[in-house]
Amino acid sequence: MAGLFILIGVFQYFTMQHFLYNKKERAIHNLILSVPSDVWERWQEDRLEKSDHVPAMNSLLSSAQSIALIEYNGNVSEIYVDPHYSLPVPRLPLEEYRSIFESGSLSSGYKVIRDELDNVQMVICQRVGKSDEDQFIIQSIVDLTETRDYQKDMFLFYVIGSILALIVGKLTFSPVLRRTIIPLFRIVTTVERIHSNNLSERLPIKQGTVEVDRLAVAFNGMLERIETSFTAEKEAHKQMRRFIADASHELRTPLTSIHGFLEVLLEGGAEHPDQLRLALVSMYSESERLNKLVGDLLTLARMDRSLEVRLTRGRLGDLIRQLEPHLRMIAGARRIRVDLNEDPCMDFDPDKMKQVLLNLFQNAVQHTDPEKGVILIDLDGDEREIKLTIQDNGVGIKEIHIQHIFERFYRAEPSRARKYGGAGLGLAITKSIIEQHGGRIEVESREEKGALFRVCLPRGGG
């Protein structure tokens, strides 16, 4: 604003100077032309009469510092000189006077000069006369001291007014600027502190400016989404590393066992029928376990890659009845009770739901007593959901394990799981299938009191 005021002041100063000079020059020209040429001649010859004093001459004498008459041959006659002006009347070069005789006046209308005392003066020349032989030039010298003082006073007034305007503007708008600019600087400072290891930083809000507050809220929302994405990505990387480590460990165990039996056979064990049969049976068992593990890994990979299920209309109870002979064969001497209290039509993927039922049932079989075990399969529901419950009276699940049992390769009892060929993937696969159907799985258990798994599916299907 100060720079703008300076530019305006300089422009105003020179514009006002040009306006005042032109105004004074036009006034003097008009006064000179208002006096008849014969009056100028008689004035030069000191033959003025009382009737020759026209009003224009009086105004000219009060405005001019000196008046001179210049003839074509260059002779200069001083007609009037202010008594307070003691210096000689200024004279222009003869070439300029000749140019005035041809054009009638100075090309710019006036000329600004300085006298011997460095006073600024304006020279105004006007050609007068009726004929070419009688023409002469009236030269009027006007002192510009008063005009320039007035111009300086106006400029000083403008400078003082500009300074006051800046002070008032600063006092008036500083609070407004402070409320607007300082919050932006705070936002910039906060954003500079945010990086990949410090995504919990948030921008300050409620700083008094609606626009800045909305900007801060928008930035905070974006930071929350970024932080969520980074957290999810870190957790995914962590799970991937754990998954790779667990998968490598699970794959290495049967491979190491098979490799050991092959070494035994190569060292001579193949020549002994008993050792050969034992080794082949063990390698077959380990290969089955390895094959099942690879199959489970492929199943999880396909589920991670595709979220689509092939839904068909049917009844979940019919699927349970179809699998019941197979389930009883798996259970052995354990008792099975099936209660189908409600069996409405719904949309589900039969193959995947069959895998869910088998995984949960085999999990119950593994953790119940072979002779005293009881497994309950219940199908019930309400207005919104169909609930499939599989409950056993086995050893149950410790509370510290419940929140982890659906993680891949997690086993509450590694020795028992490995005994039955498990790798800790069954419940993870089950949970993925249920989520693909738009449902959820719940677990309730107390140690030595058995476990209950409840699958909740929406009545409308997936």
Secondary structure, 3 states (H helix, E strand, C coil): CHHHHHHHHHHHHHHHHHHHHHHHHHHHHHHHHHCCHHHHHHHHCCCCCHHHCCHHHHHHHHHCCEEEEECCCCCEEEEEECCCCCCCCCCCCHHHHHHHHHHCECCCCCEEEECCCCCEEEEEEEEECCCCCCCEEEEEEEECHHHHHHHHHHHHHHHHHHHHHHHHHHHHHHHHHHHHHHHHHHHHHHHHHCCCCCCCCCCCCCCCCHHHHHHHHHHHHHHHHHHHHHHHHHHHHHHHHHHHHHHHHHHHHHHHHHHHHHHHHHCCHHHCHHHHHHHHHHHHHHHHHHHHHHHHHHHHHHHHHCCCCCCEEEEHHHHHHHHHHHHHHHHCCCEEEEEECCCCEEEECHHHHHHHHHHHHHHHHHCCCCCCCEEEEEEEECCCEEEEEEEECCCCCCHHHHCCCCCCCCCCCHHHHHHCCCCCCHHHHHHHHHHHCCCEEEEEECCCCCEEEEEEEECCCC
